[in-house]
């Protein structure tokens, strides 16, 4: 991410707002509360942007594994990355390590979308369904035995191609849905973890904090398990149908 991207990152604004709000709340009704709070928030945003840009410089995903630029897969992967960075920056601990495991799984799914899209490009074609319908109709019409056998072989070959395409499309949709679910889940955990930190910092109360963190950590673990299932399913499709399947 560039410095400009880091400054536009909505999670940076959330972290800065939480930090500034905590300072404002601690200073109470003081005349300095608002300007100091704004100053602290701006400083936090600046530090986060600079450190984030430096940290991620040179850490771009390998081109061979990276989802296509502008694709839905890239969008959800980027949002998952931002959410994990927020969890890394929060002082309340508990879910950051598990969140990195989730992000690793999202990255692997993103790489799988590249494989699926390449496979789809090889098997799909404009008019494929029309060709399948035309051959099916031709196979149903009376014809000499030799001609019928050739038509039926052609129809079977196109049916197989359509079946492969449909499985790949379904796999692609499933992978994207899992990536979306994981990214939104991580964002929700990050937002609630930031809230836990803000409340603990402004009120000084720790009652319930540990249980809240534990619950959020368990939620992240649930995301990881769901992604593992999606990976296994898509891997089975990419490895090919069972022997004898259409």
C-alpha atoms as one frame of an Amber mdcrd trajectory, in Angstrom:
protein
   0.000   0.000   0.000   1.195   3.522  -0.770   1.106   6.344   1.779  -1.977
   7.763   0.043  -3.739   4.398   0.291  -2.871   4.153   3.984  -4.297   7.636
   4.626  -7.525   6.640   2.840  -7.797   3.393   4.786 -11.076   3.652   6.751
  -9.653   1.519   9.549  -6.935   4.093  10.098  -9.654   6.687  10.664 -11.374
   4.365  13.133  -8.186   3.814  15.145  -7.388   7.535  15.083 -10.939   8.387
  16.145 -10.848   5.909  19.024  -7.494   7.279  20.231  -8.602  10.891  19.986
 -11.895  10.094  21.675 -10.141   8.396  24.573  -7.964  11.496  25.153 -10.989
  13.787  24.904 -12.891  11.670  27.431  -9.973  11.597  29.861  -9.557  15.400
  29.751 -13.268  15.870  30.393 -14.651  19.385  30.187 -11.252  21.018  29.812
 -10.946  23.671  27.137  -8.030  21.719  25.749  -9.973  18.457  25.478 -11.231
  18.899  21.916  -8.079  20.311  20.265  -5.821  17.861  22.081  -8.092  14.948
  21.161  -8.086  16.022  17.505  -4.312  16.438  17.601  -3.789  12.990  19.065
  -6.122  11.431  16.510  -4.306  13.155  13.646  -0.943  12.064  15.013  -2.104
   8.453  15.339  -3.423   8.507  11.769  -0.148   9.917  10.473   1.997   7.402
  12.319  -0.209   4.530  11.196  -0.096   5.649   7.569   3.668   6.088   7.473
   4.440   2.879   9.358   1.919   0.924   7.273   3.383   2.185   4.014   6.909
   1.283   5.144   5.871  -2.090   6.543   4.092  -3.203   3.411   6.621  -1.803
   0.947   8.018  -4.684  -1.052   5.483  -7.119   0.417   3.170  -7.233  -2.580
   1.722 -10.640  -3.335   3.486 -12.588  -6.104   1.863 -11.769  -9.435   1.253
 -15.449 -10.152  -0.858 -15.814  -6.990  -2.467 -12.392  -6.758  -6.140 -12.092
  -7.697  -6.785 -10.133 -10.852  -6.557  -6.387 -10.269 -10.006  -4.892  -9.819
 -11.621  -8.300  -9.292 -13.989  -9.177  -6.472 -11.335 -11.501  -5.047  -8.810
  -8.662  -4.803 -11.440  -6.444  -3.161 -12.251  -8.930  -0.399  -8.611  -9.840
   0.164  -7.682  -6.172   0.567 -10.470  -5.630   3.085  -9.371  -8.687   5.059
  -5.791  -7.363   5.110  -6.931  -3.974   6.431  -9.005  -5.582   9.191  -6.068
  -7.718  10.321  -3.807  -4.654  10.432  -6.312  -2.980  12.728  -6.276  -5.984
  15.058  -2.466  -5.889  15.047  -2.506  -2.232  16.088  -4.962  -2.615  18.961
  -3.496  -3.086  22.426  -6.294  -5.461  23.434  -4.903  -8.861  22.521  -6.591
 -12.148  21.825  -7.602 -12.428  18.190  -4.665 -11.087  16.169  -2.841 -14.419
  15.831  -5.980 -16.273  14.767  -6.844 -13.425  12.401  -3.532 -13.931  10.595
  -4.451 -17.583  10.088  -7.745 -16.450   8.571  -5.916 -13.989   6.322  -3.556
 -16.734   5.157  -6.581 -18.829   4.202  -8.196 -15.875   2.386  -4.958 -15.376
   0.436  -4.931 -19.041  -0.571  -8.539 -18.777  -1.716  -7.612 -15.659  -3.679
  -4.906 -17.665  -5.430  -7.464 -20.379  -6.172  -9.668 -17.840  -7.964  -6.744
 -17.228 -10.323  -6.496 -20.961 -11.059 -10.257 -21.293 -11.542 -10.444 -18.273
 -13.848  -7.617 -19.640 -16.003  -9.377 -23.002 -16.231 -12.656 -21.305 -17.131
 -10.933 -19.378 -19.906  -9.828 -22.703 -21.401 -13.161 -24.547 -21.292 -15.783
 -21.812 -21.674 -16.765 -20.247 -24.973 -19.512 -18.097 -26.393 -22.264 -20.324
 -27.766 -21.209 -23.421 -25.820 -24.722 -24.039 -24.484 -26.240 -23.520 -27.930
 -23.789 -26.030 -29.383 -24.697 -28.574 -26.707 -28.414 -28.108 -27.410 -27.880
 -28.375 -31.162 -25.920 -31.632 -30.839 -28.457 -33.098 -28.409 -31.228 -32.362
 -30.879 -29.205 -33.843 -33.743 -28.542 -37.021 -31.751 -32.287 -37.433 -31.219
 -33.071 -37.331 -34.943 -33.015 -40.445 -37.162 -29.669 -40.986 -38.853 -27.525
 -43.831 -40.220 -25.833 -45.816 -37.463 -22.332 -44.553 -38.227 -23.432 -40.926
 -38.375 -25.496 -41.261 -35.188 -22.498 -42.698 -33.313 -20.304 -39.731 -34.310
 -22.988 -37.212 -33.381 -23.516 -38.889 -30.011 -19.763 -38.805 -29.319 -19.689
 -35.116 -30.198 -22.704 -34.406 -27.995 -21.107 -36.286 -25.081 -17.861 -34.347
 -25.456 -19.652 -31.004 -25.371 -21.819 -32.128 -22.425 -18.642 -32.957 -20.498
 -17.232 -29.537 -21.294 -20.404 -27.834 -20.106 -20.340 -29.886 -16.894 -16.718
 -28.899 -16.209 -17.533 -25.248 -16.851 -20.504 -25.356 -14.507 -18.449 -26.957
 -11.728 -15.759 -24.301 -12.139 -18.328 -21.498 -12.065 -19.890 -22.909  -8.902
 -16.466 -23.248  -7.290 -15.579 -19.664  -8.211 -18.819 -18.361  -6.707 -18.292
 -20.422  -3.526 -14.727 -19.211  -3.076 -15.748 -15.569  -3.518 -18.633 -15.980
  -1.068 -16.233 -17.419   1.529 -13.747 -14.606   0.969 -16.518 -12.053   1.395
 -17.793 -13.704   4.560 -14.289 -13.866   6.039 -13.455 -10.248   5.203 -16.702
  -8.922   6.652 -16.302 -11.159   9.684 -12.796  -9.835  10.331 -14.014  -6.259
   9.946 -16.772  -6.912  12.472 -14.329  -8.428  14.962 -11.897  -5.533  14.485
 -14.642  -2.957  15.061 -15.875  -4.672  18.220 -12.337  -5.200  19.503 -11.670
  -1.477  19.010 -14.835  -0.778  20.984 -13.646  -3.061  23.802 -10.321  -1.217
  23.919 -12.007   2.194  23.865 -14.397   1.341  26.698 -11.632  -0.200  28.790
  -9.438   2.861  28.230 -12.077   5.501  28.962 -13.834   3.881  31.918 -10.923
   1.924  33.373 -13.289  -1.005  33.836 -11.963  -4.414  32.971 -15.051  -6.391
  33.998 -16.200  -8.456  31.079 -13.273  -7.447  28.856 -11.622 -10.862  29.013
 -14.865 -12.648  28.183 -15.555 -10.281  25.288 -12.079 -10.831  23.873 -12.461
 -14.588  24.275 -15.793 -14.524  22.443 -14.343 -12.487  19.576 -11.342 -14.807
  19.376 -13.694 -17.795  19.145 -15.557 -16.016  16.353 -12.308 -15.633  14.390
 -11.556 -19.326  14.915 -14.984 -20.097  13.456 -14.086 -18.057  10.382 -10.870
 -20.051  10.006 -12.732 -23.365  10.197 -15.238 -22.260   7.574 -12.441 -21.239
   5.230 -10.728 -24.594   5.683 -13.920 -26.315   4.479 -14.133 -24.013   1.458
 -10.492 -24.680   0.592 -11.025 -28.441   0.730 -14.130 -28.232  -1.468 -12.530
 -26.065  -4.125  -9.363 -28.159  -4.085 -11.404 -31.290  -4.859 -12.921 -29.555
  -7.883  -9.567 -28.237  -9.097  -8.011 -31.688  -8.749 -10.666 -33.042 -11.122
 -13.890 -35.045 -10.753 -13.806 -38.575  -9.380 -13.058 -41.249 -11.933 -16.157
 -42.074 -13.927 -17.893 -38.762 -13.116 -19.242 -36.543 -15.870
